[in-house]
Amino acid sequence: SITPVKVAVTGAAGNIGYSLLFRIASGALLGPDTPVELRLLEITPALKAVEGVVMELEDSAFPTLAGVEIGDDPNVIFDGANVALLVGARPRTKGMERGDLLEANGAIFTGQGKALNDHAADDIRITVTGNPANTNALIARSNAPDIPAERFSALTRLDHNRALAQLARKAGVHVTELKKLTIWGNHSATQYPDIFHAEVAGKNTADFTGDTDWLENDFIPTVQKRGAAIIEARGASSAASAAAATIDHTRDWLRGSADGDWLSMAVVSDGSYGVPEGLISSFPVTTKDGNWEIVQGLDINDFSRARIDASTAELAEERDAVQALNLLG
Ligand code: NAI
């Protein structure tokens, strides 16, 4: 029998967790032939709710689910983890300032970074979905000095998938006919969805990129504000699509991106494309066997340059704010 892959998920009792756990257990992350052990972390008051989710996981009788551990101690739950999906975070509540939010999440991600450092398996891969995702990933990374920096990533795949959906709709094609779209920068309203290198059904996107009015006033704001539009319509934030994107991101990282295409992932910058070194910023990347590489040599026009710079400036500000709070180990 094959040793199960240990997948740790935080925020297991939350909305994203309720969709994510069942997809992992059913084989969507690691494939139909790989048994998976789920290791679920929650805060103490939410453990009872997690017990209910575990009952439902059992009742789903998934052939690929080898076991489930739950708990409130990251040192225990991250023990031996091969993959960690850090979804749980402190949401902004009424009256909370941005600094309070960074501080509350800072406490979570410093502790989880240290616990991963001390207890995760040597092949650990970490995806941060909980917001502010890029900066939370930066905090965890800087508190885990023994884990290579390239093992930390933050989720911009939902933004990437949203951009695919909008471009497919405009072009009248299926999303599978689109390639080489990029999300740059922060997972926030400043993110920049870039279609200047995209291919639509094998052709370039000159028809669409030439339509600056559509780009500036429709496509980009629609992608940037899609999260708010879903809250407005559904009365709750996007959860199933965020879970799907968390799976897509981590699955493609482990199993590789398609030939002739690339993905968007927020990873540690090596200074490529003028993004300050050390920031966790979204780039076009190719992946293979659990490793990623930033796609090099793309021409960046002035339209794109200004937007990439604005989003990475926001990331630098967030970094400076958490540095001032002494959250960077
Ligand atoms: P939720 O509020 O339903 O669930 C979050 C869960 O995390 C709660 O059950 C909470 O108890 C738990 N949690 C809080 N602190 C924790 C800790 N220290 N350890 C373990 N668990 C902890 O929120 P939801 O809808 O599931 O979203 C989760 C996060 O994902 C939020 O920060 C949200 O903003 C973010 N998000 C990110 C997206 C992205 O594209 N990067 C897209 C959608 C949501």
Boltz pocket constraint, residues with backbone or C-beta under 6 A from the ligand:
constraints:
  - pocket:
      binder: B
      contacts: [[A, 10], [A, 11], [A, 12], [A, 13], [A, 14], [A, 15], [A, 16], [A, 17], [A, 41], [A, 42], [A, 43], [A, 46], [A, 87], [A, 88], [A, 89], [A, 90], [A, 91], [A, 108], [A, 128], [A, 129], [A, 130], [A, 131], [A, 132], [A, 133], [A, 155], [A, 156], [A, 157], [A, 158], [A, 159], [A, 187], [A, 237], [A, 238], [A, 239], [A, 242]]
      max_distance: 6.0
